Amino acid sequence: MNESHKSEFIELRKWLKARKFQDSNLAPACFPGTGRGLMSQTSLQEGQMIISLPESCLLTTDTVIRSYLGAYITKWKPPPSPRLALCTFLVSEKHAGDRSLWKPYLEILPKAYTCPVCLEPEVVNLLPKSLKAKAEEQRAHVQEFFASSRDFFSSLQPLFAEAVDSIFSYSALLWAWCTVNTRAVYLRPRQRECLSAEPDTCALAPYLDLLNHSPRVQVKAAFNEETHSYEIRTTSRWRKHEEVFICYGPHDNQRLFLEYGFVSVHNPHACVYVSREILVKYLPSRDKQMDKKISILKDHGYIENLTFGWDGPSWRLLTALKLLCLEAEKFTCWKKVLIGEVISDTNEKTSLDIAQKICYYFIEETNAMLQKVSHMKAEKEALINQLTLVESLWMEELKILRASAETLHSLQTAFT
């Protein structure tokens, strides 16, 4: 459904036009499945420029330093980070309301986000273990970011009639942090003396950031130094009135959930992670060489990023299992395993059997978690949106595990 007629988009178009941006290719619309995005107003060809946003429309650290915040940032020691500068500006401008020059852009930004850092702790507890650990790290990072910034916020008191503590609250900063984290485009690193040495690579790109992600498209996106515009060219074709997508990168669903707060259905990059603990759970406990085998895997980078995918267990996972399944008399062949050589039919079959056991364990665990989420949805209506998102992540993982189980069954038939 076309949303160009909505007042917030009419105001945004006027604001963008005043900053030398006009667009006839795209229009804001609401789509089933993805929600708000941009649709093609005409057919778009491969290699065509789909958007060219002038530098004057970008919100960067330069924007912040040129503003009323510049003097405070310049004199603050130690220098604030580029991210803190952007977040401070967003909170301050949102507080300014109608007085903000950036109001048309702020009006179309999400009021809340669904990244794990914004979820209720009881919902975070329902995430896969690896994602839950990263979510807790993310929350701790944002809390530290807030705590370490409070003195800087206090220095801004002369700019406001109200107490800065009420303006720069944790919830306000969390909203700004998520805005930058989920919506910023990448610029070539810059360095300014008044900012810390942290890479200054983020820019908010009004209108352009309405484009949703699809793992199946490719685009060329970069800031053009000659035209002083952020440009996106598509390598796909789009029919009139189709939703136009960009790709944030070849991310799996856990990464998309962590960084952007959504799950991509049938994501070709999606996978299920196997931890070290699960890896050894189904191996013989009497193997005296187990510690040495684990040490070899660790030394050669085969203890992390072991996964099940749509095509079955990854090569890394099977390689790790083959090494762990080596019989005592074949242990000296471990180097051959790492370069992909077949040691014996027995070793191949044993590693596939254990991969299947691990896969079935994950299927059972995933079904149990889906039941748990379903029960909580019935009991906690206020959390239904958060729980539905977690449910979609587990559903995608279940599809991957079932596909992997089928692949493993086919591989095992070669040894029967």
Helices and strands as residue ranges (DSSP letters): H 7-18, E 26-31, E 35-40, E 49-54, G 55-57, H 61-66, H 70-75, H 82-96, G 97-99, H 103-106, G 116-118, H 121-124, H 129-155, G 157-159, H 164-167, H 170-183, E 185-190, E 200-203, G 208-210, E 212-213, E 219-224, E 229-234, E 243-246, H 253-260, E 272-274, H 276-281, H 290-299, E 306-309, E 312-313, H 315-324, G 328-333, H 334-338, H 345-379, G 381-383, H 384-412, G 413-415
